[in-house]
Amino acid sequence: MIEKARGLVEDDQYRLDKLLNRTEQDLRDIAKKDKELERLIKENERLQKEMQQVMDRERHKQQVEVLREQNKINEQRITYLKDMERKLKQITIEWKKEDDKQKLIKQMTALLFNRPETKKASKMQKKIENKYSEVGGEIKIGDKVKMKRNHQVGEVLEIKSKRAVVKIGMLPMQVELSDLVVVKENASA
């Protein structure tokens, strides 16, 4: 009976040693995986910082482009106003000299109220108009849309009440739905 008990204890001891060895191996594997996970987390944080910097640069670039477009429009307005001022001064000078006041009133009316609306499209706007056609309609997730203000084209990622998240290039940005129009890419583009 003692021999039998000794045999059972040796078997249990052997199984216990085997189990302990396996547990130690599992702990070493977990430690390796933990170190790998920490490395991946650090790499992810580094990539996230880089992505944020890229997004900040892209956002800044887009803001600069919008400001340039606004400056062009303002310069055109200033040029128009200076030209209008010059023409009105000329009409004022002629008013003093001219006996036919009706003729000058017609000129002034034509100058002030019948001016043709001519808009010079920027190169970017022309390029986008050649590549995309406005189709209009309800804006849905996944649609290609053009911003009315700066003529950039992007894809709708999300719609939140009266705003949409539009991905333009790599940068997602929130835009009023009223400032968007659905477009489709032209076949020849």
Secondary structure as UniProt FT lines:
FT   HELIX           2..97
FT   HELIX           101..113
FT   HELIX           123..131
FT   STRAND          132..134
FT   TURN            141..142
FT   STRAND          144..147
FT   TURN            148..150
FT   STRAND          153..160
FT   TURN            161..162
FT   STRAND          163..168
FT   TURN            169..170
FT   STRAND          171..176
FT   HELIX           177..179
FT   STRAND          180..185
FT   TURN            187..188
//
